[in-house]
Amino acid sequence: MILEIKDASFGYGKKTVLRNISFQVGFGEFLCLLGPNGVGKTTLFKSILGFLAVKSGEIMLNGQGINQWSKPRLAKVVGYVPQAHTPPFPYTVLDVVLMGRIAHLGSFSSPSREDVKIAEESLDKLGAYFLKDMTYTEISGGERQMVLIARALTQRPQILILDEPTSNLDYGNQVRVLLQIKKLSDEGMTVVMTSHYPDHAFLCTSKVALLNKKGFEIGTADEIITEKNMKDTYGINVRITRLADNHGADIKRCVALAN
């Protein structure tokens, strides 16, 4: 297992937000974390990234507790993609992606030709190479999110953690970003992602973790995304329906119902 959470509790200061959480994510697996605002998804992510210490229990990467890892070592294994943002300075797209190489550089080193090559390969992998020389602050929200994913890939991580990667994107860009993330998973990248949309889990994942006021549950998308669980989690009635895609494959959808 690349990531293992063992009976861990998480929180800030004296406040405990999550208690007794245990789950595993294997190499090449895709885990989607669902749950309403305020239940601790971000707290869990910050703990995995080493920003917060666990209250109890243990977080392990590659079989070793992360409390034994230095920040540079952790950055070489875990790539993080935040919700889309706009930096205060008009960097080029390539400069933003090159920032993913910082963990691999010395304190006073500049990116080498090899670092530039890795950054360009990351953009190309996501179909975003054409953005290379553009100004990051002037491209669309969907394009910025692709750039942030490319920056994380440039770290050459073993696991990619994405915090609501389609937040604030229009429907078309949501689908484009999700399909690129799914492609990375299909090619062997371990992915852990938060989302507010159950349909995203049906589209992308092999595993789903559900956080709500009743606790924590993990399983396949079919096991976890049920009409009862969605009612208990979000307080709305839904219908789980089935559609066929262009190739005749079965696709599930989660449709909200008017009360």
Long-range contacts (C-beta under 8 A, 24 or more apart in sequence): 1-25, 1-26, 1-27, 1-60, 1-63, 2-26, 2-27, 2-61, 2-62, 2-158, 2-159, 2-190, 3-48, 3-59, 3-60, 3-61, 3-159, 3-190, 3-192, 4-59, 4-60, 4-63, 5-48, 5-57, 5-58, 5-59, 5-60, 6-57, 6-58, 6-59, 6-60, 7-56, 7-57, 7-58, 8-47, 8-54, 8-55, 8-56, 8-57, 8-58, 8-59, 9-54, 9-55, 9-56, 9-57, 10-40, 10-43, 10-44, 10-47, 10-52, 10-54, 10-55, 11-43, 11-52, 11-55, 12-43, 12-52, 16-55, 17-43, 18-43, 18-44, 18-211, 18-216, 20-57, 21-57, 21-216, 22-57, 23-209, 23-216, 23-218, 25-159, 25-190, 25-192, 25-207, 26-190, 27-158, 27-188, 27-190, 28-185, 28-188, 28-189, 28-190, 29-185, 29-190, 29-191, 29-206, 29-207, 30-182, 30-185, 30-190, 30-191, 30-193, 30-204, 30-205, 30-206, 30-207, 31-191, 31-192, 31-193, 31-205, 31-206, 31-207, 31-208, 31-209, 32-193, 32-194, 32-195, 32-200, 32-201, 32-204, 32-205, 32-207, 32-208, 32-209, 32-221, 33-192, 33-193, 33-194, 33-195, 33-208, 33-209, 33-211, 34-194, 34-195, 34-196, 34-198, 34-201, 34-208, 34-209, 34-210, 34-211, 34-224, 34-225, 34-233, 35-194, 35-210, 35-211, 35-212, 35-233, 36-196, 36-212, 36-233, 36-234, 39-211, 39-212, 39-213, 40-211, 41-194, 41-211, 42-163, 42-194, 44-211, 45-161, 45-163, 45-194, 48-78, 48-161, 48-192, 49-74, 49-78, 49-80, 49-161, 50-74, 61-159, 62-158, 72-103, 75-102, 75-103, 75-155, 76-103, 76-104, 76-155, 76-156, 76-157, 77-157, 77-158, 77-159, 78-157, 78-158, 78-159, 78-161, 79-152, 79-153, 79-155, 79-157, 79-159, 79-160, 79-161, 80-152, 80-161, 80-162, 80-163, 81-145, 81-148, 81-149, 81-151, 81-152, 81-160, 81-161, 81-162, 81-163, 81-165, 82-148, 82-163, 83-163, 83-164, 83-165, 83-167, 83-168, 84-141, 84-144, 84-145, 84-148, 84-167, 84-168, 84-169, 85-144, 86-136, 86-137, 86-144, 87-136, 87-137, 90-135, 90-136, 90-137, 90-138, 91-135, 91-136, 91-137, 92-132, 92-133, 92-134, 92-135, 92-136, 93-123, 93-128, 93-131, 93-132, 93-133, 93-134, 93-135, 93-136, 93-139, 93-147, 94-119, 94-120, 94-123, 94-132, 94-133, 95-136, 96-136, 96-147, 96-148, 96-151, 97-122, 97-123, 97-147, 97-150, 97-151, 97-154, 98-154, 99-151, 99-154, 100-150, 100-151, 100-152, 100-153, 100-154, 100-155, 101-154, 101-155, 103-155, 104-155, 104-156, 115-154, 118-154, 118-156, 119-150, 119-154, 122-150, 122-151, 122-153, 122-154, 123-147, 123-150, 125-150, 125-153, 125-184, 126-150, 126-153, 126-180, 127-180, 140-173, 141-168, 141-169, 141-170, 141-173, 142-169, 142-170, 142-172, 142-173, 142-176, 142-177, 145-169, 145-173, 145-177, 146-177, 146-180, 149-177, 149-180, 149-181, 149-184, 153-184, 158-190, 159-189, 159-190, 159-191, 159-192, 160-184, 160-189, 160-190, 160-191, 160-192, 161-192, 161-193, 162-191, 162-192, 162-193, 162-194, 163-194, 164-194, 164-195, 164-196, 165-193, 165-195, 166-195, 166-197, 166-200, 174-200, 178-203, 178-204, 179-203, 198-225, 198-230, 198-238, 198-254, 199-253, 199-254, 201-225, 202-251, 202-252, 202-253, 202-254, 203-251, 221-252, 222-252, 225-252, 225-254, 230-254
